[in-house]
């Protein structure tokens, strides 16, 4: 089937729907805590393909490969650091098979998560080693049939830069997202505005930028608003968790209903997101509700933070314009002088 390229689709479609969660759905399919989901590409390829198939049936235009931890540093935890190429090729081929069987244009995004290392100057892991790791993974995902490389859940500027530089050597379009899960910032202190600003100065300009995971749908939308304000020219990604995680009967459950995720999809689109999907806790049923919501929605005015809170839940003080971290630092500085 002839189809437009990923970048052509971005430039001609008002929105694209990305898929939902991988790990939380795999746990319901039998994945044990501590196991490497990436090994399922060999051990349970039918289950991997089934989840892709169900997300596509729910309306996904983009499916992410089962390769989030597929770099050699994460795989080393499972003594699989020498299987990077095989694992990522298999992950891409599993997604590619279901995308090609869809009967419509579905794009395969090669998921690339963090190394798990702390980069210099805060830690000891070198930038050069990071570039090598992401290049290795990106080239394997391309070899397996990925349309785009999807760098996600980043928290530090140094790792983001290394990931983009390494991935760019594969010659595919790049999407990159960070996770803003610490009072409106990434774990390493980056704000949505700072992220938007630094994406203007990467080794390669990403096809799209945005946020994933984090602390819930409301904060994710607030993050999108900050990124859009800083980079109104960018195509922005919103891939938020399905509500808030809650611990019940020995398992983590996410509080978001299909109705909440439908509201989230509409509000994220109004906020400026052009690629909208779900992260942790988002099932095919949630995604089907999001697809229906977007198809029945005409873009409205950008939401206010008050409206986001009313419809989706509380947001951080930073999202409201109150930078408590900066205020605390200034207060400590005054005490020293």
C-alpha positions in Angstrom: 0.0 0.0 0.0 1.3 3.4 -0.9 1.3 5.8 1.9 2.7 9.3 2.7 5.9 9.4 4.8 5.8 10.1 8.5 6.8 13.8 7.9 4.3 14.2 5.1 1.6 12.9 7.4 2.6 15.4 10.1 2.4 18.2 7.6 -1.0 17.3 6.2 -3.0 15.8 9.0 -4.5 18.0 11.8 -3.5 15.3 14.4 -2.1 11.8 14.6 -3.0 9.4 17.4 -0.1 7.6 19.0 -0.7 4.3 20.9 -0.9 3.7 24.7 1.1 1.9 27.3 3.5 -1.0 26.7 4.7 -2.1 30.1 1.4 -1.8 32.0 -0.5 -3.8 29.4 2.3 -6.4 29.3 1.9 -6.9 33.0 -1.7 -7.8 32.4 -0.6 -10.2 29.7 1.8 -12.0 32.0 5.0 -10.0 32.2 6.7 -10.5 35.6 8.2 -7.6 37.6 11.9 -7.4 36.9 11.7 -9.1 33.6 12.9 -7.2 30.4 9.9 -6.5 28.2 12.3 -6.3 25.2 12.9 -10.1 25.5 9.3 -10.7 24.6 10.2 -9.8 21.1 11.7 -13.3 20.9 10.0 -15.2 23.7 6.4 -14.0 23.1 6.3 -12.3 19.7 2.6 -13.2 19.4 1.8 -11.2 22.5 3.9 -8.2 21.3 2.1 -8.2 18.0 -1.3 -8.7 19.6 -0.9 -5.5 21.6 0.2 -3.6 18.5 -2.8 -5.0 16.7 -5.3 -4.0 19.4 -3.9 -0.4 19.5 -4.2 -0.2 15.7 -7.8 -1.5 15.9 -8.5 1.2 18.5 -7.3 3.8 16.0 -3.6 4.4 16.6 -1.8 6.0 13.7 1.6 5.5 15.4 2.7 2.4 17.3 5.9 2.4 19.4 8.1 -0.6 19.2 8.8 -2.8 22.3 12.3 -1.4 22.6 12.2 1.3 25.3 15.1 -0.3 27.2 16.8 -1.6 24.1 20.1 0.2 24.5 23.2 -1.8 25.6 23.3 -0.1 29.1 19.8 -1.0 30.0 20.1 -4.5 28.5 23.2 -5.1 30.5 21.0 -5.5 33.5 19.7 -8.6 31.9 23.0 -9.8 30.4 21.7 -9.0 27.0 24.0 -6.1 26.1 25.4 -8.0 23.1 21.9 -8.5 21.6 21.1 -4.9 20.9 20.9 -5.3 17.1 18.8 -8.5 17.3 16.4 -7.2 19.9 15.7 -3.9 18.2 15.3 -5.5 14.7 12.8 -7.9 16.2 10.9 -5.2 18.0 10.6 -3.1 14.8 9.6 -6.1 12.7 6.9 -7.1 15.2 5.4 -3.6 14.9 6.0 -3.4 11.2 4.0 -6.6 10.5 0.9 -5.2 12.3 1.2 -1.7 10.8 1.5 -3.2 7.3 -1.6 -5.3 7.9 -3.7 -2.4 9.0 -5.1 -1.5 5.6 -4.4 2.2 6.3 -1.3 4.3 7.0 0.1 3.3 10.4 3.7 4.4 11.3 6.2 2.5 13.3 8.1 4.5 15.9 11.3 3.0 17.2 11.1 3.6 21.0 14.4 4.7 22.6 14.4 5.3 26.3 17.2 6.5 28.7 20.3 4.5 29.3 19.8 4.6 33.1 23.3 6.2 33.4 24.0 9.6 34.9 25.8 11.8 32.4 28.7 14.0 33.0 29.2 16.5 34.6 26.7 15.3 37.3 27.7 11.7 36.9 30.5 9.7 35.3 28.9 8.5 32.0 30.5 10.2 29.0 28.5 12.0 26.3 30.5 10.1 23.6 29.4 6.7 25.1 25.8 7.9 25.0 26.0 8.8 21.4 27.4 5.4 20.5 24.7 3.6 22.4 21.9 5.5 20.7 23.4 5.2 17.3 23.6 1.4 17.7 20.0 1.2 18.8 18.7 3.6 16.2 20.4 1.9 13.3 18.9 -1.5 14.3 15.4 0.0 14.6 15.8 1.4 11.1 17.0 -2.0 9.8 13.9 -3.6 11.3 11.6 -1.2 9.5 10.9 1.8 11.8 9.6 4.9 10.1 10.7 7.3 12.8 12.9 7.1 15.9 11.1 8.1 19.1 13.3 9.2 21.9 11.2 9.3 25.1 11.1 9.8 28.8 14.4 11.8 28.9 15.2 13.9 32.0 18.6 15.5 31.4 19.8 17.9 28.7 23.1 15.9 28.2 21.3 12.6 27.5 18.8 14.2 25.3 21.5 15.8 23.2 23.4 12.5 23.0 20.3 10.6 22.0 19.4 13.0 19.2 23.0 13.0 17.9 23.3 9.2 18.0 19.9 8.6 16.6 20.4 11.0 13.8 23.1 8.8 12.3 20.3 6.3 11.3 18.9 8.9 8.9 15.3 8.7 10.0 13.0 11.5 11.3 13.3 12.0 15.1 10.6 12.7 17.8 11.8 13.5 21.2 9.9 13.8 24.5 10.9 14.4 28.1 9.1 13.4 31.3 8.1 16.2 33.6 7.4 14.4 36.8 9.0 16.5 39.6 6.9 19.5 40.5 6.5 20.4 36.8 10.2 19.7 35.9 12.1 16.7 34.8 14.0 14.7 37.4 17.1 16.7 36.4 15.3 20.1 36.8 14.4 21.0 33.2 11.2 23.0 32.8 8.9 22.8 29.8 10.0 26.2 28.6 13.7 25.2 29.0 13.0 22.1 27.0 11.4 24.0 24.2 14.3 26.4 24.1 17.0 23.7 24.0 15.3 21.8 21.1 16.2 24.8 18.9 19.8 23.8 19.4 20.1 20.1 18.9 22.3 18.2 16.5 19.3 17.7 14.3 15.9 19.4 14.5 13.3 16.9 15.6 10.2 16.4 13.5 8.2 16.7 16.8 8.9 17.4 20.4 6.8 17.0 23.6 6.1 15.2 26.8 5.3 11.7 27.9 4.6 9.9 31.1 4.8 12.4 34.1 2.2 12.5 36.8 -1.1 12.5 35.0 -3.2 13.9 32.2 -3.6 17.3 33.7 0.1 18.0 34.3 0.9 16.6 30.8 -1.5 19.2 29.2 0.0 22.0 31.3 3.5 20.9 30.1 2.3 21.0 26.5 1.1 24.5 27.0 4.6 25.5 28.3 6.3 23.9 25.3 3.9 25.5 22.8 4.4 28.9 24.4 8.2 28.5 23.9 8.1 26.8 20.5 4.9 27.8 18.7 6.5 26.6 15.5 7.0 23.1 16.7 4.8 20.0 16.2 4.1 19.0 19.8 3.5 15.5 21.3 1.2 14.8 24.3 1.5 11.2 25.6 0.2 11.4 29.1 -0.4 8.7 31.7 -3.9 7.4 32.2 -4.7 9.3 35.4 -2.8 8.8 38.6 -1.2 5.5 39.7 -2.9 3.9 42.7 -1.8 0.8 44.6 -4.5 -1.8 45.1 -4.2 -5.5 46.1 -0.5 -5.7 45.3 -0.8 -4.1 41.9 -0.6 -0.6 40.4 -3.8 0.7 38.8 -4.3 4.0 37.0 -7.3 6.1 37.8 -8.1 7.4 34.4 -11.3 6.3 32.7 -12.0 6.3 29.0 -14.1 9.4 29.5 -11.2 11.3 31.2 -8.8 10.3 28.5 -11.3 11.5 25.9 -11.4 14.9 27.6 -7.6 14.8 27.8 -7.3 14.2 24.1 -9.6 17.1 23.2 -7.9 19.5 25.6 -4.4 18.5 24.5 -5.4 19.2 20.9 -6.8 22.6 21.9 -3.6 23.3 23.8 -1.6 22.8 20.7 -0.6 19.1 20.6 -0.6 17.5 17.1 0.5 14.0 18.2 -1.7 12.7 21.0 -1.5 9.4 22.8 -1.3 7.7 26.1 1.5 6.5 28.4 1.3 4.3 31.5 -2.1 2.7 32.2 -3.5 3.5 28.7 -5.3 0.5 27.3 -6.7 0.0 23.8 -10.1 0.8 25.3 -8.8 4.2 26.5 -7.3 4.8 23.1 -10.5 4.0 21.2 -12.3 6.6 23.4 -9.5 9.1 22.5 -9.9 8.4 18.8 -13.6 8.9 18.9 -13.2 12.2 20.9 -10.7 13.6 18.4 -12.7 12.6 15.4 -15.8 14.4 16.8 -13.9 17.5 17.9 -13.2 20.8 16.2 -10.2 22.7 17.6 -11.2 25.3 20.1 -9.4 28.1 21.9 -6.4 27.2 24.0 -7.5 26.1 27.5 -6.8 28.0 30.7 -5.0 26.2 33.5 -8.1 26.6 35.6 -10.1 24.7 32.9 -7.4 22.0 32.7 -7.7 21.5 36.5 -11.5 21.5 36.4 -11.6 18.8 33.7 -8.5 16.7 34.4 -7.2 17.3 37.9 -4.7 19.4 39.8 -1.4 20.7 38.2 1.9 21.8 39.8 2.6 25.2 41.1 5.1 25.7 38.3 2.3 25.2 35.7 0.5 28.0 37.5 3.5 30.3 37.1 4.9 29.8 40.7 8.5 28.5 40.5 8.9 27.2 44.0 12.3 25.7 43.2 13.7 29.0 42.0 12.2 30.9 44.9 13.7 28.4 47.4 17.1 28.8 45.7 16.9 32.5 45.9 15.9 32.4 49.6 18.9 30.1 50.4 21.2 32.5 48.5 19.9 35.5 50.5 20.6 33.6 53.7 24.3 33.0 52.7 24.8 36.7 51.9 
